[in-house]
Amino acid sequence: MSARPACLENICWYSREMLPWPIPPNLQPWLLHGGSLTERLQSSCGGAFRVELLSQAWQVPSPDECRFLKISPAACANVREVLLVCGGVPQVFARSILPADLLHGGASCLLSLGDKPLGHFLFSRSTVQRRFVGFARVMNERNQPLWGRRSFFSLPEGGLSVYEYFLPGQPPLRPGKEGSCVSES
């Protein structure tokens, strides 16, 4: 199974109110969750959560990503792609775009996250502000729909973007007792 969207360019992002498709009921609590997705997955997995680093490299983001971050179309950024894995099953493909200007001072540690969650850094700092900007439905390389959301995080050093795509073909997670989640079978 391919976790990565087939194309990361020319994705149409919508506000929740303007989405042309209904969000599947099993994904609504996940896509619309305002807190840390990492923390929510960790609590749902009962300790069987991990981040699998797929790549992290300096590159030019897509034109859409540059517009979203308000950076030059030729600007290099540190692009990190990971899988968020719950119980040995990849649940989310995440892509973060870290512009060079951001990676000074306190944010320079983001270059050495490796398999540590970015969410821990973002949600543990009171100076970080999150804005949900959009939702999308895209296809992976097997023509399966991936639902995604993108967020802009504002830090004192600058801004970064996080794209999270919920993978198809997994047992859908649904809210369980006390905020945990269980697989539907």
Sequence and secondary structure as in RCSB ss.txt:
>XXXX:A:sequence
MSARPACLENICWYSREMLPWPIPPNLQPWLLHGGSLTERLQSSCGGAFRVELLSQAWQVPSPDECRFLKISPAA
CANVREVLLVCGGVPQVFARSILPADLLHGGASCLLSLGDKPLGHFLFSRSTVQRRFVGFARVMNERNQPLWGRR
SFFSLPEGGLSVYEYFLPGQPPLRPGKEGSCVSES
>XXXX:A:secstr
   SBS  SS   B GGG SS   TTTHHHHT  S HHHHHHHHHTT EEEEEEEEEEE   HHHHHHHT  TT 
 EEEEEEEEEETTEEEEEEEEEEEGGGSSGGGGGGGG TTS HHHHHHT TT EEEEEEEEEEEBTTS EEEEEE
EEEEETTEEEEEEEEE TTS  EEE GGG EEE  
